[in-house]
Amino acid sequence: MNQPYLAFLLLLAFVAFNAALLIGLSHLVAPRKPTSVKDAPYESGMPPLGNARERFSVKFYLVAMLFIVFARGGRGWGFCWWRCWCSC
C-alpha cells in the first residue's frame, strides 16, 4: 500500500535534507564582517526620512483594491467576453 508513495517520500526527504544542508553550510562558511555602514538602512542612496512604521490612509488601500479589480481583473473578463463573441 505504501509502495507508490515511497519514491515520492524519498525524493521529499532528499530535497529537505539538501535544503537544510545548503542553508547550514552557507551560515557556517559565509564571512561575517558587520559594520555600521552595513547595518544602516538604505533607501536609494538617500538618508531615510521619517519613520518606516507610518500609518496609511484607508484611501490608499481602496485605490489598491480598485487597481486589482479593474486593471488586473478586467483583462481576464475582457478575454472571456472576447472568446464568447468571437466563437460565434
Stockholm file with secondary structure:
# STOCKHOLM 1.0

chainA/1-88         MNQPYLAFLLLLAFVAFNAALLIGLSHLVAPRKPTSVKDAPYESGMPPLGNARERFSVKFYLVAMLFIVFARGGRGWGFCWWRCWCSC
#=GR chainA/1-88 SS CCHHHHHHHHHHHHHHHHHHHHHHHHHHHSCCCCCHHHHSCCBTTBCCCSCTTCCCCHHHHHHHHHIIIIIIHHHHHHHHHHHHHHTC
#=GC SS_cons        CCHHHHHHHHHHHHHHHHHHHHHHHHHHHSCCCCCHHHHSCCBTTBCCCSCTTCCCCHHHHHHHHHIIIIIIHHHHHHHHHHHHHHTC
//
